[in-house]
Amino acid sequence: MKEHPMERMFTVETTLAGGLAELYAQVLEEFEKGSEIPLSEVNRTLLQTGVIQHLLMMRGLGLMDGEKSAVLDSLIKEVAGDTIMWDLIKVAERFWEQAQGGGGSVNLQA
């Protein structure tokens, strides 16, 4: 896997509706009650945590080759250390590491 420059930048926009919108509203309500974190930081943290958890899951399911996984490990640790959800990231990482050892890969086309 090629090293990617750390200067990459994406602007992500989405519309939430239904149950997901309700869940998001609850997250915002809780953050508003207990912190002074700006909305942009809440959104960045939610996306950051979700992306990292998905990568950990994909690795745990055997969907990534070893070389790519090793490169991602370093980047995940670097990026995840900057999140207020670090403990949750560690729990997800342990879960998927254990799943990898016991379950092997999963056929997603089945």
N, C-alpha and C positions, 0 to 999 in steps of 0.2 A: 504494500500500500504506500502510495506516495505521501510525503509530508505535505500538509496543506498549510498555507500561510494563515497566520492568526488574524489577518486583517479582514477576513470574510465578514460580511454583514448582510443580514436579511431583515426585511420589514415584514412582519407577519400580521395579517388582518383576518378576522373571521367574524361570523355571526353565530351566536348561540341561541338556541330555541328549545322549548319544551323542558324536559327533565334536566338536561345539561345546563340550561340557563338558570334553572332553579338552584342547582348545586353551586353554580358560580356565584349567584346572588348570596347564598349562605356563606361562602368563603369570604366574599367582600364584607358582609355584615360582621363576621367574626373579626376580620382584620381591622375594621373601622372601630369596633368596640375596644380592642385591646392594644392597638398600636397606632403609630403615626406614619406608617410606611406608605409612601405614595402609590397610587394605583398602578403606575408604570412598573414599579418594583414588584408589586404583587403579581402582575401579569408575567413579568420576566421570570420570577421565581417559579410560578406554576408551570410555565413552558420548560424551563431549565430542568425542573424535577421530573416532568413527564418524559422529556427526551432521554434523560439519563436512565430512568427506569426502563424505558422501552429498549434501549441499547443493552442494558444488563439482561433483560428477558431474552432478547434475540441471541445474545451470547450464550446464555444458560440453556437455550433450546438447541444449541448447536448450529445456528444459522450463519455463523461467522467463522471464517478460517482463523487459525491460530495466530498468524502474522497480523492480521487486521485487529484481532482481539487484543493483542499485546500493545499495539499502538494506541488503541482506544482506551485501554486501562489507564495509561499515563494521562491522557487528556481528560478522562472522566474524573480522575482524582484532582486534577488541577481545577477544573470547572466546578465540580461538586463542593469543593472546599469553600466556595464563594456563595453557598446557598444557605438560607435559614432552615432548610429541610435536610441538612446533612445527616442527621440521625435516621431519617426515613430512607435516605439513599443507602446507608450502610445495611439496614434491615433488608432492603430489596436485593442488594448485592449478595448477602449471605443466603437468602432464600434461593436465588437463581444458581448460586454456586452449588448448593446442596442438590437442587433439581438436576443440574448437569451431571453430577456424579451418579445419580440413581436412575435417571430416566432415559438418557440418550437423546437422540434427536427426534423430532416430531414431523411427520409428513403433513404439511399444511394443505396439500392438494386433496387429501382424503375427504 
